[in-house]
Amino acid sequence: MAWTWPTAAFFIFVLLAITTMGIWERFSPGGNPRRGVLGLDTTRGDRLFISILGSAFIHLAWLGLFGTPLWGALVISILYFITVFRWV
């Protein structure tokens, strides 16, 4: 894997997301799972993991179908992230 600025930005985002979730959990514990559209009981951490994993697959699919640039995949991933945290 080539360490380019976009690669570094992705890993920095993941680190910041996990740190933010940790701080959020410290000040506002959300240990009660929530049942979403898919019938899964998920916590905030579960939804973060699902969002990051799904975003990786969205970007890989975009690369396979359209190539670069990845702005379209980024927009779809942000909408996916919002959808997962809102309804899943």
HELIX and SHEET records of a PDB file:
HELIX    1   1 TRP A    5  PHE A   27  1                                  23    
HELIX    2   2 ARG A   44  LEU A   65  1                                  22    
HELIX    3   3 TRP A   71  TRP A   87  1                                  17    
SHEET    1   A 2 ARG A  34  ARG A  35  0                                        
SHEET    2   A 2 ASP A  41  THR A  42 -1                                        
END                                                                             
